[in-house]
Amino acid sequence: MRCAVVCCSIVVFALAACTRTGASGKPILIPTAVVRSGDIVGRLIGGALPTLDDPPERPLYVLNVTLDYAGGNVHTQQRIEFVNPTGQTTSEVKFNLPPARRAGAVEFRDVRIFGQAEPLPFELTDAVLTVQLPAPLPPGKAIAMTFNFTFKVPLQEMITGIGGDDTSRGPHSLMCGHWYVMLAPFRDGQWDTPAYVPIGDPYTSELADYEVSILAPEGVTIAGGGDEMRDGRLWRYSLPKARVFAFAASDVYEVDALEEDGVTFIHYVYPEHRHTSAAVLNTAARAVRLFTRLYGPYPYRTLRIVETGRQQGQEYSAMVGIGATIYAGYSGRGARHDLIATTVHEVAHQWWFNVVGNDQIRSPWLDEAFARYGELRFYQEYYDADADWWYGHFILGKERGRLTGAIDLPLSAYPDSRAYINAVYRRGLMFLNDIRKQVGTATLDAAMKDYYQSQIYKIADQDAFFDALARHTSEDLSGLVKGYFAGAVDLPCRISNNAAGCRR
Ligand SMILES: [Zn+2]
């Protein structure tokens, strides 16, 4: 079904259509989108608001980028096709544009209904773009819109803990995570346009398909999510069913690859860390094998592991970022190092975040504690002699602070990154591991697989997880939940000893 929509929606470049001078003084080619009649599925039809006669199954993003690597400028022409998600007639559409929270970071030029000459009125407040449509969009109808903007990638900030921009550049690379105009999800009767918090992953998006072209300067390597087709300086990516399209760029990357179980693992690494490639690639491949066995197949043909200028790991769809500082001190052998644990953690997010989505702002424990649990299972599977080290180092480690805090709070409720990590990552892991101790490994495995299978490509909530547990055990988990959760949890009766008000 995807191919019917995606493969036919080809926007043809006239690459030499116009040039401008980059920060380096060299001319940069700006691709100009030219629509060849018959190429675009969803023929424009008459009326004040041209709707598509073939609505896409999920939003389709076409991103045409010219990268000024030296200047850190991402010149973008973006097209998005989407069905009115509100379920009612609407005259405005909201988008999240996360980099715009920094004043001056985004030069937003215009937004249009695709194929129309008139720019539309819009308002860009903080990181929320509100566009007024020229006519009401009925429920169930689809439109295509285009955006024209330049994003200046900020310099990497120094962050301790987990959080901060996932889109930034350092001396050796540039990383674009949640960097483009993202259709705001419409949930519970409103557009989800969360305010930025400098803790965790403060992003929200719907599952979407991506067709991306990036024109890069000579000598710059691009690493994007999904299937890659390269033609000289033009790097093209096709990424279906994804939460985000991210890409990294660098003029020093060395590239190593490993093919296993039908997946190509590709490591983009700074020269001084190349000795880690075999270990990183093997770790990623082993993690994919383990999580495939436990929960379900990895959904893409490629998995890119990219070194970034950050100090932390970061999950994206079909890609993980590993901060340069995480590589420090790793010899290339053994598993007692943050590089191995972080690689496994970010790979686990391909299951918990990418395939099974969750509200990363309001229920971050649903992907972070699960990714942490993946680390523990990985060590017990492949490095059993190091599993106690892992638990002592990452979970119990006294230098990490006191093990306190409810695991189920939204990002904004944690006072700082350390409190967030202590609660969600450390105690979140302990919660899952305590369930495991009570119900047994095989039962928890079965429940997590059931949860995974029932929530594929959805935005899961904690009720769905507890429902899955209740399908596999009748152990009373209410005591555990009470010890780890601050909010009210409506446990199914079967796993709460029929407590008053339990869910039938
Ligand atoms: Zn994580």
Boltz pocket constraint, residues with backbone or C-beta under 6 A from the ligand:
constraints:
  - pocket:
      binder: B
      contacts: [[A, 315], [A, 345], [A, 346], [A, 349], [A, 367], [A, 368], [A, 371]]
      max_distance: 6.0
